[in-house]
């Protein structure tokens, strides 16, 4: 139990009706989860305004309400707290309710279009190898110490997030590495989080179905850097021209990393093979198990962040050389007859281009590249023709197929993709709606030595169709079909 006056501390208050000297047992922004002696935070969403549930939650036992506008009926036994922005206030309230866990935990946030999962996950594994107990919050999974928790969002809601932070402290964690999505920043899910540092990987066109304009997307990413305290670090990829935008007006210590420009942390690719990357990082040569120039950049971000967290260079590089690739990020297997299959989460034009550039750089000469790709339903439709064009231009053959169609018709999504291919490129692709059948077709097209890229879903173990998640694992299906077809 905590007093309301302590829970709403630092929130942007407009007015209060009733006493704040009341004990609160729980907090919730979900009217379905209200219990007795709880605080309900009402807010306006894109599809729903939870102010309409105030009367309902009071009947369920809520004794205090945080809202942006007072309801018509005011009860004497209920305390009403009016704030300017409920979503922003929720972040501060959640942090206060769980005793401000990020004031005791070193939290490093990673944002960008591509690379967030890899950078955050590599940091988690690196610091584990350096002897720390750590937490991870990512698209793939959340981890507290060694205990894995499935992830439903890249960045959880403010209450769930602070619950995770509090559990990390209870488990002895000293560090937490987390992905911070543009949606979470725009919706103030990380308000109240005390970041030790922030990393910007890159930004390319994505999520415009939500943000509407690229400018809004950039502004959302920049929120993370705008909220940094003076003693934190702000580390950006100088190879992305929007990186400098993130540093404008930040209070954090400004640092840069780059493969191609003068920067605080510098790396050069010496060799790039399917067996790994041979890099020169700040004057020291190191082999790593990761593949591709995009991963060289990711590794450099991890190295820079670790240095800024006061770790020793030799210890960092020694540990990085032993770390494996992240699930669903350029994972590859070979069939008995020498076909290489690669599974990657690349679901944006830039990510797909990076992966295909890497494959083209690594291949020896006459191998065909066969790319299987789809686009998710109920998501940014503008990237669909661009994804198809990139697949055709940078592959010998392409197969357009279903990704997670969600509520959309997968055949219609593929038609939108096909618009990106002119008559010349149209000779390079086929369209197959059924994803398993598409993978099977790719294998039957391939000859020994060829390379098949299965892009878009990566680590996901399901395919979402009309609101139902069906078991579907690209890597497992690729393995299964390699055993039966590629012999």
C-alpha positions in Angstrom: 0.0 0.0 0.0 1.2 3.5 -0.9 -0.2 6.9 -0.3 -1.7 8.6 -3.3 0.3 11.8 -2.7 3.5 9.8 -3.1 2.3 8.0 -6.2 1.4 11.1 -8.1 4.6 12.9 -7.2 6.1 14.8 -10.2 3.0 14.2 -12.3 1.8 17.3 -14.3 -1.2 18.1 -12.0 -4.0 20.5 -13.1 -6.5 20.1 -10.2 -7.4 17.7 -7.4 -10.8 16.9 -5.8 -10.6 15.0 -2.6 -7.7 13.9 -0.3 -4.4 12.6 -1.6 -3.7 11.1 1.9 -5.4 7.8 0.9 -3.7 4.4 0.7 -3.6 2.7 -2.7 -3.2 -1.1 -3.1 -2.7 -1.3 -6.9 -2.7 0.8 -10.0 -4.1 0.1 -13.5 -5.0 1.8 -16.8 -7.1 -1.2 -17.7 -10.7 -1.0 -16.3 -10.9 -4.9 -16.5 -8.1 -5.2 -13.9 -9.4 -2.9 -11.2 -9.5 -4.2 -7.7 -10.5 -2.8 -4.3 -8.5 0.3 -3.1 -6.9 0.8 -6.5 -6.0 3.8 -8.6 -7.4 4.0 -12.1 -5.6 6.0 -14.8 -8.0 7.1 -17.5 -6.7 8.2 -20.9 -7.7 8.9 -24.5 -6.4 6.3 -26.9 -6.4 6.2 -30.7 -9.5 3.9 -30.7 -10.9 4.2 -27.2 -11.3 6.8 -24.4 -11.2 5.1 -21.0 -12.7 8.1 -19.2 -16.0 6.4 -20.1 -15.2 3.6 -17.7 -14.7 5.8 -14.6 -18.2 5.0 -13.2 -17.6 1.3 -13.8 -14.2 1.1 -12.0 -15.6 3.0 -9.0 -18.2 0.3 -8.6 -15.4 -2.3 -8.8 -13.6 -0.7 -5.9 -11.3 2.0 -7.3 -10.9 4.8 -4.7 -8.9 7.3 -6.8 -9.0 8.4 -10.4 -6.4 10.1 -12.5 -8.0 11.7 -15.6 -7.6 14.5 -18.1 -11.1 15.8 -17.5 -13.3 15.3 -14.4 -16.4 13.2 -14.9 -19.9 14.7 -14.6 -20.6 12.8 -11.3 -18.2 13.4 -8.5 -18.4 11.2 -5.3 -17.2 12.5 -2.0 -15.4 9.3 -1.1 -13.4 9.2 -4.3 -10.3 11.3 -5.0 -10.0 12.7 -8.5 -6.6 13.9 -9.9 -6.7 15.9 -13.1 -3.5 15.9 -15.2 -2.6 17.4 -18.5 -1.5 14.1 -20.1 -2.6 10.8 -18.5 -0.2 8.6 -20.5 2.7 10.7 -19.5 1.5 10.8 -15.9 1.1 7.0 -16.0 4.8 6.5 -16.5 5.7 8.6 -13.5 2.9 7.0 -11.4 4.1 3.5 -12.3 7.7 4.4 -11.5 6.7 5.9 -8.1 4.4 3.0 -7.2 7.3 0.5 -7.8 9.8 2.7 -5.8 11.5 4.2 -8.8 13.5 1.1 -9.7 15.5 2.7 -12.5 17.2 5.0 -10.1 19.0 1.9 -8.8 19.3 0.1 -12.1 21.6 1.0 -15.0 19.1 1.1 -17.9 20.4 1.5 -21.5 17.7 2.1 -24.1 18.2 1.2 -27.8 16.1 2.8 -30.5 16.2 2.8 -34.3 14.5 1.1 -37.2 16.9 -1.8 -37.5 19.3 -3.3 -35.1 17.5 -2.7 -31.8 17.1 -6.3 -30.9 20.6 -7.3 -31.9 22.3 -4.5 -30.0 20.2 -4.9 -26.8 20.6 -8.7 -26.8 24.3 -8.5 -27.5 24.7 -6.1 -24.6 22.8 -8.5 -22.3 25.0 -11.4 -23.3 28.2 -9.3 -23.1 27.5 -8.1 -19.6 26.5 -11.6 -18.5 30.0 -12.8 -19.7 31.6 -9.8 -17.9 30.1 -11.2 -14.6 27.0 -9.1 -14.1 23.4 -10.2 -13.5 21.3 -8.4 -16.1 17.9 -7.9 -17.5 16.8 -7.7 -21.2 13.6 -6.2 -22.6 13.3 -7.0 -26.3 11.0 -7.9 -29.2 12.1 -11.5 -28.9 12.0 -12.1 -25.1 12.3 -10.4 -21.8 14.9 -11.9 -19.4 15.4 -11.3 -15.7 18.8 -12.8 -14.7 18.5 -16.2 -16.4 14.7 -16.4 -16.4 13.0 -15.8 -19.7 9.5 -14.2 -20.1 7.8 -14.1 -23.4 7.4 -10.6 -24.9 4.2 -9.3 -26.4 5.4 -5.8 -27.3 8.8 -4.5 -28.2 8.4 -2.1 -25.2 5.8 -3.0 -22.6 3.3 -0.6 -21.1 4.5 1.6 -18.3 3.1 -0.5 -15.5 4.4 -3.8 -16.8 7.7 -2.1 -17.6 8.2 -0.9 -14.0 7.1 -4.3 -12.7 9.9 -5.8 -14.8 12.4 -3.3 -13.5 11.4 -4.0 -9.9 11.7 -7.7 -10.4 15.2 -7.2 -11.9 16.3 -5.4 -8.8 14.9 -8.1 -6.6 16.8 -10.7 -8.6 20.1 -8.8 -8.1 20.3 -7.2 -11.6 22.7 -4.3 -12.0 22.0 -3.5 -15.6 19.0 -3.6 -18.0 19.3 -3.4 -21.8 16.0 -2.6 -23.6 14.6 -1.9 -27.0 12.6 1.4 -27.0 10.2 1.5 -29.9 8.9 4.7 -31.6 5.3 3.7 -30.5 6.4 3.5 -26.9 8.1 6.8 -27.0 5.1 8.5 -28.7 2.8 7.0 -26.1 5.1 7.9 -23.1 5.5 4.3 -22.0 9.0 5.1 -20.8 8.1 8.3 -19.0 9.7 8.3 -15.6 12.5 5.9 -16.6 15.9 7.1 -15.6 18.1 6.0 -18.5 21.9 5.6 -17.9 22.4 5.7 -21.7 20.7 5.7 -25.1 21.8 4.2 -28.4 20.5 5.2 -31.8 21.2 2.6 -34.6 19.6 4.1 -37.7 16.3 5.3 -39.1 14.6 4.4 -42.4 11.0 4.6 -43.5 8.8 2.3 -41.3 5.6 2.5 -39.2 4.2 5.4 -41.3 0.8 3.7 -40.8 1.1 5.0 -37.2 3.3 8.1 -37.4 1.9 9.3 -40.8 5.0 11.2 -41.7 8.8 10.4 -41.6 9.3 13.7 -39.7 6.9 12.4 -37.0 8.8 9.1 -36.9 12.1 10.9 -36.3 10.6 13.1 -33.6 9.3 10.1 -31.8 12.8 8.5 -31.8 14.3 11.7 -30.6 12.1 11.7 -27.4 14.5 9.1 -25.9 17.4 11.5 -26.2 15.5 14.5 -25.1 14.7 12.8 -21.8 18.2 11.8 -20.9 19.7 13.2 -17.7 23.0 15.1 -17.8 25.1 12.2 -16.4 23.9 9.7 -19.0 25.4 9.0 -22.4 23.9 9.5 -25.9 25.5 7.2 -28.4 24.6 7.6 -32.1 25.5 5.9 -35.4 27.2 8.7 -37.3 26.8 6.7 -40.6 23.1 7.6 -40.5 22.6 11.2 -41.4 19.7 11.5 -38.9 21.9 10.5 -36.0 23.0 14.1 -35.4 19.3 15.0 -35.0 19.1 12.8 -32.0 21.9 14.7 -30.3 20.3 18.1 -30.7 19.4 19.5 -27.3 20.1 16.3 -25.4 21.6 16.7 -21.9 23.5 13.4 -22.2 27.2 13.1 -23.0 27.3 13.0 -26.8 29.3 10.1 -28.4 29.4 8.6 -31.9 30.3 5.4 -33.6 30.9 4.7 -37.3 32.3 2.4 -39.9 32.8 5.2 -42.5 33.2 8.5 -40.7 35.4 10.1 -38.1 33.8 9.2 -34.7 34.5 8.4 -31.1 34.3 4.7 -31.7 35.6 3.3 -35.1 35.6 -0.1 -36.7 36.8 -1.5 -40.1 35.7 -4.7 -41.7 38.8 -6.8 -42.5 37.0 -10.0 -43.6 33.4 -10.9 -44.0 32.5 -14.6 -44.3 29.6 -17.0 -43.4 31.9 -18.1 -40.6 32.0 -14.5 -39.1 33.4 -11.1 -39.2 37.1 -10.1 -38.7 37.1 -6.5 -37.5 39.5 -3.8 -36.4 37.8 -2.0 -33.5 39.6 1.1 -32.2 43.0 -0.4 -33.3 42.5 -3.9 -32.1 41.7 -6.9 -34.3 38.9 -9.3 -33.3 37.0 -12.3 -34.8 33.3 -12.4 -34.1 30.6 -15.0 -34.9 28.3 -12.4 -36.4 28.0 -11.9 -40.2 27.6 -8.8 -42.4 28.4 -5.1 -42.4 25.2 -4.2 -40.5 26.3 -6.5 -37.7 29.7 -4.8 -37.7 27.9 -1.6 -37.0 25.8 -3.3 -34.3 28.9 -4.8 -32.6 30.5 -1.3 -32.6 27.5 0.2 -30.9 27.7 -2.5 -28.2 31.5 -1.9 -27.8 31.0 1.8 -27.5 28.2 1.5 -24.9 30.3 -1.0 -22.9 33.2 1.5 -22.8 30.8 4.3 -21.8 29.6 1.9 -19.0 33.3 1.9 -17.8 34.2 -1.6 -18.9 37.8 -2.5 -20.0 38.4 -2.7 -23.8 40.3 -6.0 -23.7 37.5 -7.7 -21.6 34.8 -6.3 -24.0 36.5 -7.6 -27.1 37.3 -10.9 -25.7 33.7 -11.5 -24.7 32.3 -10.2 -28.0 34.4 -12.8 -29.9 32.5 -15.6 -28.2 28.9 -14.4 -28.5 26.5 -16.1 -31.0 24.1 -14.4 -33.4 20.6 -13.4 -32.0 17.7 -15.7 -32.8 16.2 -15.0 -36.2 18.9 -12.5 -37.2 21.0 -13.9 -40.1 20.7 -17.5 -38.8 21.9 -19.9 -41.5 21.9 -23.7 -42.1 23.2 -25.9 -44.9 21.5 -28.8 -46.6 23.2 -32.1 -47.3 23.7 -31.0 -50.9 25.2 -27.7 -50.1 22.3 -25.2 -50.3 22.5 -22.4 -47.7 19.3 -21.3 -46.0 19.3 -18.0 -44.2 16.4 -16.8 -41.9 16.3 -13.1 -41.0 13.8 -10.8 -39.4 14.4 -8.2 -42.2 10.9 -6.7 -42.6 11.8 -3.1 -43.7 13.3 -2.0 -47.1 16.6 -1.0 -45.5 17.0 -4.2 -43.5 16.2 -6.3 -46.5 18.7 -4.3 -48.6 21.4 -4.7 -45.9 20.9 -8.5 -45.6 21.0 -9.0 -49.4 24.1 -6.7 -49.8 25.8 -8.9 -47.2 24.9 -12.1 -49.0 26.1 -10.6 -52.3 29.4 -9.6 -50.6 30.0 -13.0 -49.1 29.0 -15.3 -52.0 31.9 -16.7 -54.0 30.7 -16.2 -57.6 28.0 -18.2 -59.4 25.6 -19.0 -56.6 22.0 -18.0 -57.1 20.3 -15.9 -54.4 16.7 -16.8 -54.0 14.8 -14.4 -51.8 11.5 -15.3 -50.2 9.7 -12.2 -48.7 6.3 -11.0 -47.7 4.9 -7.9 -45.9 2.8 -7.8 -42.7 -0.9 -6.9 -42.8 -2.3 -4.0 -40.9 1.1 -2.3 -41.1 2.8 0.4 -43.2 1.6 -0.4 -46.8 4.0 2.1 -48.4 7.0 -0.2 -48.0 5.4 -3.1 -49.8 6.3 -2.3 -53.4 9.8 -1.1 -52.3 10.4 -4.4 -50.5 9.5 -6.3 -53.6 11.7 -4.2 -55.8 14.7 -4.6 -53.5 14.2 -8.4 -53.5 14.1 -8.6 -57.2 17.0 -6.2 -57.8 19.4 -7.8 -55.4 18.4 -11.5 -56.0 18.5 -13.8 -58.9 15.0 -15.0 -58.2 12.3 -13.8 -55.7 9.2 -15.4 -54.3 6.5 -13.1 -52.9 4.5 -14.8 -50.2 2.4 -14.3 -47.0 4.0 -12.9 -43.9 1.6 -12.2 -41.0 -1.4 -11.0 -43.0 -3.4 -10.4 -39.8 -6.8 -9.0 -40.9 -5.8 -8.4 -44.5 -6.1 -10.6 -47.6 -2.6 -12.0 -48.2 -3.2 -12.1 -51.9 -4.0 -8.4 -52.0 -0.8 -7.6 -50.0 1.2 -9.5 -52.6 -0.5 -7.6 -55.4 0.6 -4.3 -53.7 4.1 -5.7 -53.5 4.1 -6.6 -57.2 3.5 -2.9 -58.1 7.1 -2.2 -57.2 8.4 -4.4 -60.1 8.6 -3.1 -63.6 8.2 -5.4 -66.6 12.0 -6.3 -66.6 11.9 -7.2 -62.9 8.6 -9.1 -63.2 10.5 -11.9 -65.0 12.5 -12.6 -61.8 9.7 -13.3 -59.3 6.8 -15.7 -58.7 4.0 -15.2 -56.1 2.9 -18.0 -53.8 0.5 -17.1 -51.0 1.1 -20.2 -48.8 4.4 -19.5 -47.0 5.4 -23.2 -46.5 4.7 -23.9 -50.2 6.8 -20.9 -51.0 9.8 -22.2 -49.0 9.3 -25.6 -50.6 9.4 -23.9 -54.1 12.6 -22.0 -53.2 14.4 -25.2 -52.3 13.2 -26.9 -55.5 14.5 -24.0 -57.5 17.9 -24.1 -55.8 20.9 -26.0 -57.0 23.9 -27.1 -54.7 25.7 -24.0 -53.6 22.8 -21.6 -54.0 21.6 -19.3 -51.2 18.0 -19.0 -50.0 17.0 -16.0 -47.9 13.7 -16.4 -45.9 13.0 -12.9 -44.8 10.5 -11.1 -42.6 9.6 -13.3 -39.6 13.0 -14.3 -38.1 12.5 -15.4 -34.5 8.7 -15.5 -34.7 7.2 -19.0 -34.1 3.8 -18.2 -35.5 1.9 -16.8 -38.5 -1.0 -14.5 -37.6 -4.1 -14.9 -39.9 -7.4 -13.2 -39.1 -6.5 -12.8 -35.4 -5.4 -16.3 -34.9 -1.7 -17.3 -34.4 -0.8 -20.5 -36.1 2.4 -22.4 -35.3 5.0 -21.4 -38.0 8.7 -21.3 -37.6 10.7 -20.4 -40.7 13.9 -22.0 -39.4 12.3 -25.3 -38.4 10.3 -25.5 -41.7 13.5 -24.8 -43.6 15.3 -27.6 -41.7 12.4 -30.0 -42.3 12.2 -29.4 -46.0 16.0 -29.5 -46.4 15.9 -33.1 -45.0 13.2 -34.2 -47.4 13.9 -32.2 -50.6 17.5 -31.1 -50.7 19.2 -34.5 -50.8 
